[in-house]
Amino acid sequence: MARIIISILGAQTIPNILFIKEFDRSKNTKHVFISSKEMNELQVAETIAAVCNLKPNQVQVITLDNKSVLKINDVLQRASFAETDEYVVNITGGNKLMSQMAFAFFAKMPKAAIYYLPINELAIQQLHPQLAEVTLASKLTLEEYLLAHNFVINARGSTTSFQHSPHTIFNQVIQQGGPSRVKIITDTLAQEYLQNDKVYLSGAWFEEWLFIFIKKQLGLGPDDIAFNIKLKHLRSVSILESDNEVDVAFVYKQKLYMLECKVYTSSLPIKGDKVVMPMYKNAAIAKNFGLQARNFVAILAPMGNGQQRIKDLENQNISKVFTWDDFVNPQNIIDHIKLS
């Protein structure tokens, strides 16, 4: 008797990957991916297999017409699923017709269990042979989440050992009322400033501070979060090192969070147009990472008349903009992440 995990493929790969990680308890487990022409063109089966470390001899891909009930039934009947085998069926992916047909087909098998994993939920719903709720114990690392969307990390930041720590600089900024009032930051604006900490003091420290702060407050492990990340799409034709750069990214409760970080050193309040580009940049990157992705912009400076502009743009593919008031009371940031 073989144990076979049945996965219906759709554009959202995360539910299938989490399901496989949860139920694949043996190297002898076999996998059947029920796919469509569209999903084959997107190489969804290959992506899931790569993230889950499945060997080619473990995987069978069955392609069907996802718009015809008769053709779907014909393909499933001809696939020769043995009644003596055990089937663990995930009907989360695909379209409604595919999932309903898979339920009807496998529910007739004597050794079949059928499940559904809602996006953004931490429990798997068992639909057959009895109704039950299974707590999702498995999780994705940041690299696994990115690979599930065909991106790899080519480079990432590492914590520095400059004279002024991120924590020290952040405290000075808050105590003195903004980056423009902190001498170690404004000194770097001078053309003659040539010290090797120029990039760091100009703003890189802020990415590192957010990385350390979020990691500690959310209890994240080293595989869950990174900063100063260079991303490359697996099928990119670009000769550049990266296709996208993300200041801070982490996975928390099965969701991807990305932050674009900005430190403004002007003594004048920020105008709305200053925040538009980083917001649009982050929104554009987030579109690559599925329905669960959350994209934030963190701006460390008093906002002036930019506040209303931010509120307008938060309704346009931006999950949240963290501004000066949030950093005066940084627990606001953590509370928002936990609720998002």
Order of alpha helices (4+ residues) and beta strands (2+ residues): beta-alpha-beta-alpha-alpha-beta-alpha-beta-alpha-beta-beta-beta-alpha-beta-alpha-alpha-alpha-beta-beta-beta-alpha-beta-alpha-beta-alpha-alpha
